[in-house]
């Protein structure tokens, strides 16, 4: 696949920044926007650039999963879940983030709604129907087994009036709260032309930042600044579990299965709300805290924008329940300083910036597949990163016999 030409510019404040995901329900014991607001100065001190809030809207009651339901089963796009607070509470979070020099984006669910969203009765034409003409739950049949999202119903974008209705709901948050963009859930299940239409219209209100939960180059053509780098995530887990080495990382960097335009931001991550709740916590996926940190170093220094899932500063040792109240065990926030140093490093070195504003990674052969080494940039601006991919000390004969401690790294 050839690289499609870029047709829009990223907002200037995104060039050197990072992103931090917040699960409001689980972030504090109170699980409210007001309680989260008090945490914002800590995030600013850590160097977070973009705060991404998971959906804050009211959750459907009909066919609800668990006691509290899924954040992604939205009953009303332009209201705030009373569990979290009020619209004014949300505005205060946005204003506080801005005052501290951060931006804020809201998780947006355009593919489906809750069963009891008003549109299901007022505009049934907005929804997909089965052979009997009935609205039905979101269903996937292209995998090894059918998958049913029984708490939500799918929207039908062949019905053109839906485009204007959905755009109006998105525009509400820009106009009424001043947010800076959206993270778009299962973006690839919504037609790309809709996203391109929405992006153009939203940018007329204010320049926005758009993150797609998907991984297709075409989404970068006109609609999205950033997509998920799942390929790197999969390799990082493989390496941490002792099932991969520097050769796997080199292949991921140099010969990816998909080619993206150079100015496409890719989101690099060790975890997020989905991986934590459904695939495993940090301790399950990476084993030791040391291995986890080594992989986090790679997310912050390889091309892409690093994501921190709120709570990783404390190294997740449990999966958070998705449909119940299950607060993060913050312990001592022992990795906050570690993340702060990585985010400062990214801002300080232009070679590590995002997309076309940074430099490509050039892999260096160390002669030892247990050590991954690469450079970004040239001359005085070059950054060299070496990471030990094992729990044993590793010598580096190709660079003067230096050694790296177990899961250690060197950045210079």
N, C-alpha and C positions, 0 to 999 in steps of 0.2 A: 504494500500500500504506500502510495506517495504521500508526502506531507502536504496537506491542504494549506493554502495561503491564509494567513491571519487577516481578519477583516474588522477587528475592533481592538482598541487599546485598553490595557488594564488600568484601573484607577491607580494613580501614582503612589498612594500610601500602601499598596500591596507589594511593592517591588522587593522589600527585604524583610517581610513580616512572617509571622507564624500564626497558628490557629489553635484554639482551645475549646473543646466541646464540654457543654454543661448539661447535666441531667438534673433539672431543678428539683424534681421529687426526691432524689436521693442525695443531693449535694450537702444538705444540712439536716440536722434533726427535725427542724420545722418544715422543711421542704417547700419553702415559699420564696417568692421573688424578693421580698424585703430582706429575708435572711441571706440570700445570695448576694444582694447588693453590698452587704457588709464585707464580703470576701473580695470585692473588686480591687481595693488597694493592694492586696497581696498579689493578685494576678498581674497588676501593672508593675509592681516591684520585680516580679519574676521575668518581666519582659514580654508578656503576651501581647500580640498585636490585634488579633481578631477573636472576639468571643462569639462562639456559635451556641445558641440556645436551642435545645431540642424543643419540639412543639409545646406551646404553652396554652393552646386553645382548649375549650371544653371537650371532653371525651364522651363518645356515644354510650348510651345505656343499653340499647337494644343489642343483643348478642355480645355484650361486653365479655372480655376475657379477664378472669380473675376478679379481684375485689375492686381495683381502681381502674383497670383497663389499660389499653395501649395508647400511648401519646399520639400514635399515628392513625387512630380512629377518630377523626375530628368531626364534631357535631356542628360547630359554628366557626367559620374561618376568621371572623372579625371580633371575637370576644376572648377573654382570658378565663381559663379554668379557675373557678373559685378556690379549688385546692391550693392554687399557687398565689392567689391574690387578685388584684384588680388591674384594669388597664392603666390607671395612674401609677400603680406599683411598677408595671412594665416600663412606662415612660421614665420613671426615676432611674431604673437600671440603665436604660439607654443613655440618659443624660449623664449619669455618673461615669459610665464607661467612656463617653466622649470627653468628659472633663479630665479624666486620667490619661487621655491620649490613646485610647483603644477604640476599635470599631466593633459593631455588633451586627451579626446576621441571625436570621430566624429560620429554623427548619420549616420547609414548606412541603405539604403533601398534596400534589396536584393529580395523582393517579387515582385516588379513591377517597371516599368519605365514610363516615359512620352511617349505619342504616337509618338512624333518626336525624340525619341532616335535613334541614327544611327543603332542600332541593328534591329530595326523594319523593315528596308529595307535590311540591309546587312546580317542579320542572323535571318530571320523570324522563323526558327526552334526553336529559343530560347523561343518562346512565346506560351502560351496556345491558342487553337483554339476552336471555337464553332462547332456545327454539320455540318455547311456549310464550315468548313475549314478556317474560317476567324478569325483574331485576334480580341478580343472583350474586353470591359472594365472589370476591376475587379468586380466580382459580388458575393454576398453572398445571399444564399437562405435558410439557416438553422435557421434564426430568425423568429420572428412573421411576419415580412414583408421583402421582398427582399431589399437589399441594394446595391447601385451601386456607385462605385468610377469612375465616368465617365472620369476623367482626366488622368487615368493611365491604363496600360495593364499588365496582369500578366505573369510572367516568368515561364517556364516549366522545372522543375528540373529533369524530367524523361529523358531529353536530356543531356547526360553526358558532352558534350563539354562546356555547360553553366557553369559547376562547375569551370573549369579552367579559363574561361573568367572572371567570377565574382571574383575569387581569385586574378587574376591579377589586377583588378581594386582596390581591397582592399589593396593589397601589395604596389601599387603605393603610397598611402598616408603614409604608414610606411617608405618606402625608401626615398621618396622625401620631406617629411615634418617632420618626426620624431614623429608623434602622438603616443599615448600610448595604443590605443585600440579603440573599437567601441561600441556604443549603437545600437542594431540591431532592427529595426522597425518590428512590427508584426512577431517576430521571429518564432512563432509557425506555421505560414503559409508556412514556408520554411522547407523542410525535415531536421530533426535533423542530419542525416548522412552528409549532406552538411556542416553544421556548425562544426561538429567534424572534417571533412576533412580540413576545412578552419582554424580552431583553431590550428591544428597540424602544418600546413604550415606556418601560421603567426608567431607562436612561434619560428620557426626556423630563422625568420628574426630578431625579438626581442620579449622578453616575453611581452604579451599583457594582457589587462584587457578587459573582454567582458561582456556587460550587455544586457540581452534579454528583450524586451518588450513582456513578456509572463509570465506564472506562471505554469510551469510543472516541476516536479522533474527530469524527464529524461534529461532535458536540462543541468543539472549540472553534468551529468556523465562524459563528456569529453569536452564539448564545452564552457559553460558559467560560469563565476564567480558569476553572480548575476541575479536574476529575480525580477519582481515586486511583492510586497506584497499588492495586491489589497484587500485581505480580511481584513487586518488591516485598510486600508484606508476607506473601507465601514463602519466599526464599528466606527471609529473616527467621521465620518460625522453624523452617527446615534446618537452618544452620544452628540455631540455638539448641535444637533437639539432637544435635550430633549427626544429622542425616544429610548435611551439605557442607560445602566449604567455599573457599575463595573462587573456585571455578564456576560455581553456581551464581555467585554475585557478579562475576565478570560477564557471564552470559546475559544476565538480567540487564546489565548496564549497556553492554556493547551490541548485543543481538536480540533485542526485545521482540516478542511475538507481534507486537503492534508498534507502528511508527507514529509518533505524535509530532505536530509542528513544534519547532523549537520554542516558540513563545507560549506554548501551552503549559500552564502550571499543573503539576501532578502532586497530589497530596500524599505524603509519605507518613507512615504510621506504624506503631507497634500494637495498637488496639483502638477500639471505639465502642460505642454502646452495643452494637450488634455482636461483635466478637466477644466482648466480656460476658454478656448474658447468655449467648447461645453456643459459643465455641470454647470458651475457657478464659479464666482470669490470667493476669500476667504470670503468676507463679505456675499455673498449669501449662501455659503456652511456651514459656521461656526457661522454666526451671528456677535458676537462681536469680537473685537481684543483680549480681554481677553480669550475667549473660544478658539480662534485660537491658541494662545500661549500655552494654556494648552495641546492642542492636539499635537502641535509641540514638547513639552517636551517629550511626549510619543514616538514620532518618533525617538528622539535622544537618548532615554535611554532603550527602549525595544530592544530585539535582532534585528539586521539589520543595514544597512547603511543608514543614513538619507539623503534625497534629499531636497535641497532648489531650488525651481523654481525661476530663476532670476526675481526679482521684489517683492518677498514676504517680503523682508526686509522693504518694504513700505506698506505692507498689501494691497493686491489687492482689490480695490473697484469697478473694472470694468472688464468685459471680453475683452480680446484683440482680435481684428478682425484677422482672420486667413489668409485671401487672400488680405488684404489691409495694407497700412502703418498705424499704430496705436500705437504710442510710449507709453511706460510705463510712468505713472505719478508717479515719484519718491518721490514727497512730501519731507519728511525729513529723509527718510531711518531710521525711528525710531526704527526698530527691528534689525538693524545691530548688536548692542551691545548684544542684547538678543541671537541672533544666535551665535555670537562669543563666549559667555560664554558656550553655550551648546556644541559647537564643541571642545572647550578647555577641557571641562569636559570629553568628550568621549576619547580624546587622553590621558588625565591624568590618567584615571582609566581603567586598563586593563580589568576588568570585563565587561566593556561596549564596548570592541572591537568587530570586525566583525567575524561572523562565528565561527569556532572552536577556534579562538584566544580570544574570550570573554567567558562569562559564561551564562548559561541558566537563564531565569527569573523564579522565584518562587513566585507565588501570595500569599499574606498574607490577610487573612480574617479580615477586620476591623470591621465587624458587621454593616457596613453602606454601602449600595450599591451605595451611591453617592460619595464614595471615593475609588479610586483604588490604591492599594499599592502592591509593589513587591520588591524583592531583587535580586541582581545579585552578585555572588561571595561569598567567605567565609572569615571568620576571619577578619584580618586587611584590606583585599582588598574588603570587601563587600560594595556594594552601595545599599542604600534603597531609593526608590522613592515613594512618596505619592502625588496623584493628586486629587483635588476636581473637580468633573465632573459636577458641577452645578454652577449657578449664585447666590447661597446662601452660607453663611458661614456654615461649617460642623464641628461638634465635632468628635473627635476620641477617644472614651472611651477606646477602646482596647489597646491604646498606651499612657495611662496616661492623657487622657482628653484634649490633645492638640486640637487646632482648625486650620482649613485652611480657608483663605479668599475666597470669590467667585472666582471660576476658579483658585484658588491658587495651589501651589505645594511646596513640600519640598524634597530636595535631600541631603542625608547625608551618 
